[in-house]
Amino acid sequence: MDPIKVAIADDHQIFRKGVILSMRSYTEFKFVLEANNGEELLANLAEAAPDVVLCDLKMPVKDGIDTTKQITKDYPHIRVIILTMYEDERFVGHLMDCGAAGYLLKSTDPSEIKKAILEVMKTGFYLNPFVNKVLVKKNYSRQKFNPTLTTEIVVTDREKEVLTLVCLEFTAAEIALKMDISSRTVEAIKDRMMERFGVKNSVGLAFFAMKNQLID
């Protein structure tokens, strides 16, 4: 099995090198790109073709927020994991809405970074206790979420089942197997719900479902 290709963008070279060095023993990964800021990352992204990007928030020239938006727009197959010192719940919700697949603090142990990368490659997102805490905070429910429904949110039994499995971090293929339907049908159901709820990916679906109590 080929190693997962990882890129890292952070304007602090010592931290950047430290992350790479701390994960050197994990043969599942191969670092293919280092960047000092978002602009440098984006300029080399197509050539490096990473599967996952570890991205800082505060960087010169182009910050992590704008960089995440650009990556999820132009390279939707690349998973972005935010790796930052900002322990601010407002950033978590906003970055997830922008399409980030995970949010980690720079104090995170390398073993959790490894776990996060593997999870986003498997399920599309990684929800650690810090991110989960945001889901139950009232201040997140007050943030602008841009849903398309202004009245009571209604989901079918099949949509509810898909939402439940998405929140349990099952992949589309695993959901299809459990529900005895095709992966294409699962993706179609997810696409319809993402359009209705005004979210961009499985992370957004999970947040929306939990925030609006659409699942048991």
C-alpha positions as a printed Julia matrix, in Angstrom:
216×3 Matrix{Float64}:
   0.0    0.0    0.0
   1.39   3.4   -0.97
   2.05   5.83   1.9
  -0.36   8.68   2.5
   1.17  11.85   1.07
   1.16  14.77   3.5
   1.88  18.49   3.08
   2.45  20.95   5.91
   2.08  24.73   5.86
   3.42  26.74   8.8
   5.54  29.87   8.9
   7.59  28.57  11.84
  10.25  26.36  10.32
  11.28  24.85  13.66
   7.71  23.69  14.33
   7.34  22.42  10.77
  10.53  20.38  10.97
   9.53  19.17  14.43
   6.24  17.75  13.21
   7.95  15.96  10.34
  10.66  14.6   12.61
   8.18  13.47  15.28
   6.25  11.47  12.67
   9.27   9.95  10.98
   8.61   6.56  12.57
   5.13   6.37  11.0
   5.84   4.65   7.71
   2.21   5.09   6.65
   3.0    8.7    5.75
   5.3   10.55   3.4
   5.78  14.31   3.65
   5.85  15.63   0.09
   5.62  19.39   0.62
   6.61  22.05   3.16
   5.35  25.61   2.81
   5.93  28.83   4.73
   2.44  30.19   4.0
  -0.77  29.45   2.16
   0.31  31.07  -1.08
   3.46  28.97  -1.25
   1.44  25.87  -0.43
  -1.12  26.5   -3.16
   1.58  27.27  -5.71
   3.07  23.8   -5.25
  -0.02  21.78  -4.4
  -0.77  20.41  -7.86
   2.78  19.16  -8.37
   3.16  17.64  -4.89
  -0.35  16.11  -5.0
  -0.75  15.45  -1.27
  -3.65  13.5    0.16
  -3.72  15.53   3.38
  -2.59  19.04   4.31
  -1.65  20.06   7.83
  -2.29  23.8    7.86
  -1.58  26.53  10.39
  -4.07  29.37  10.8
  -1.95  32.49  11.27
   0.54  32.74   8.4
   1.87  35.67   6.37
   0.77  36.4    2.78
  -2.16  33.94   2.88
  -3.6   32.63   6.14
  -5.03  29.23   6.92
  -8.66  30.26   6.56
  -8.32  31.54   3.01
  -6.02  28.64   2.17
  -8.55  26.09   3.41
 -11.32  27.7    1.37
  -9.16  27.63  -1.74
  -8.08  24.01  -1.3
 -11.6   22.71  -0.67
 -12.8   24.62  -3.73
 -10.03  23.7   -6.19
  -8.89  20.36  -4.72
 -11.94  18.81  -2.99
 -10.19  15.43  -2.77
  -7.45  16.87  -0.5
  -8.25  16.73   3.21
  -7.25  19.78   5.26
  -6.46  19.37   8.95
  -5.95  22.61  10.84
  -2.95  22.49  13.18
  -2.85  25.65  15.25
  -2.28  27.25  18.64
  -5.71  28.93  18.57
  -7.91  27.18  21.11
 -10.94  29.23  20.15
 -14.27  27.54  19.54
 -15.29  30.21  17.02
 -12.41  29.15  14.77
 -13.42  25.5   15.0
 -16.94  26.04  13.74
 -15.87  28.47  11.05
 -13.08  26.27   9.7
 -15.33  23.21   9.61
 -17.9   25.24   7.69
 -15.1   26.19   5.27
 -14.45  22.52   4.58
 -11.68  21.57   7.0
 -11.66  17.87   7.86
 -10.23  18.3   11.35
  -8.94  20.82  13.88
  -5.94  20.06  16.09
  -3.97  22.15  18.55
  -0.2   22.41  18.25
   0.09  20.77  21.65
  -1.37  17.61  20.1
   0.7   14.44  20.48
   2.1   13.02  17.21
   0.07   9.86  17.79
  -3.14  11.88  17.56
  -1.95  13.59  14.39
  -1.4   10.11  13.0
  -4.89   9.06  14.09
  -6.42  12.2   12.57
  -4.75  11.65   9.2
  -5.86   8.03   9.06
  -9.41   8.97  10.04
  -9.81  11.74   7.47
  -8.54   9.39   4.8
 -11.06   6.76   5.88
 -14.16   8.8    6.74
 -13.48  12.32   5.45
 -13.27  13.96   8.86
 -11.83  13.66  12.37
 -13.73  14.81  15.46
 -11.62  14.88  18.62
 -12.91  15.82  22.11
 -12.02  19.49  21.58
 -14.07  19.68  18.38
 -16.9   17.63  19.89
 -17.1   20.14  22.74
 -18.02  22.82  20.23
 -21.07  20.82  19.17
 -22.68  21.13  22.59
 -21.82  24.78  23.16
 -24.58  27.32  22.68
 -22.21  29.82  21.1
 -21.73  27.51  18.1
 -25.47  27.27  17.56
 -25.54  31.07  17.38
 -22.9   31.19  14.65
 -23.99  31.77  11.06
 -24.49  28.36   9.47
 -26.29  29.38   6.26
 -28.84  26.54   6.1
 -31.23  26.63   3.17
 -34.27  25.61   5.23
 -36.03  28.36   7.17
 -38.91  26.25   8.47
 -39.01  22.96  10.36
 -36.29  20.59   9.19
 -37.76  17.31   7.97
 -35.72  14.26   6.98
 -36.91  10.92   5.7
 -36.19   7.68   7.55
 -33.52   6.8    4.98
 -31.89  10.24   5.28
 -31.93   9.92   9.06
 -30.24   6.54   8.84
 -27.55   7.93   6.55
 -27.04  10.93   8.85
 -26.69   8.65  11.86
 -24.02   6.56  10.14
 -22.2    9.67   8.9
 -22.05  10.95  12.48
 -20.65   7.56  13.52
 -17.86   8.15  10.95
 -18.81   5.36   8.54
 -17.63   5.75   4.95
 -20.07   5.81   2.03
 -19.09   2.25   1.15
 -19.69   1.07   4.72
 -23.04   2.87   4.86
 -24.05   1.26   1.58
 -23.2   -2.18   2.96
 -25.15  -1.62   6.17
 -28.2   -0.24   4.39
 -28.03  -2.72   1.49
 -27.95   0.04  -1.12
 -25.28   1.19  -3.57
 -22.5    3.64  -2.7
 -23.81   5.86  -5.49
 -27.2    6.02  -3.77
 -25.55   6.94  -0.48
 -23.59   9.73  -2.15
 -26.76  10.97  -3.85
 -28.61  11.09  -0.52
 -25.7   12.95   1.08
 -25.46  15.39  -1.84
 -29.17  16.22  -1.61
 -28.93  16.85   2.12
 -25.78  18.97   1.76
 -27.58  21.13  -0.81
 -30.68  21.48   1.39
 -28.75  22.2    4.59
 -26.22  24.54   3.0
 -23.13  22.53   4.01
 -20.14  21.4    1.97
 -19.11  17.96   3.2
 -19.65  15.12   5.67
 -18.29  17.22   8.52
 -20.92  19.85   7.82
 -23.63  17.19   7.69
 -22.52  15.79  11.04
 -22.48  19.23  12.66
 -25.86  20.15  11.19
 -27.47  16.88  12.28
 -26.18  17.14  15.84
 -26.91  20.85  16.2
 -30.48  20.43  14.94
 -31.05  17.12  16.76
 -31.89  15.27  13.56
 -30.57  11.98  14.94
 -31.34  10.09  18.13
